[in-house]
C-alpha cells in the first residue's frame, strides 16, 4: 500500500501566493521591473504572513471589518473567523 501525502487533506494556498506575487509584477513591469519584483515579493510575503495558519476567507473578513465593501464575496452563514 502506498503512503498518502499529508497535503491531500490541507487546502493548498500556492495559487494564492503566486497571484500575490505575479499581479504587482505584471502591473508594474513597464514602470520599473526591479521595483515590480520588489513589490511582488513584499506582497507575497505579506500574504503568507497574514494567511499562514488561518482559515480560508480570513483576509476577506478582516477587510470587511475594516470597512471595505466586499459585496458577494462573503458567506453570510459564517459569523466570525476572528480568533
Helices and strands as residue ranges (DSSP letters): G 6-8, H 14-27, H 33-51, H 58-65
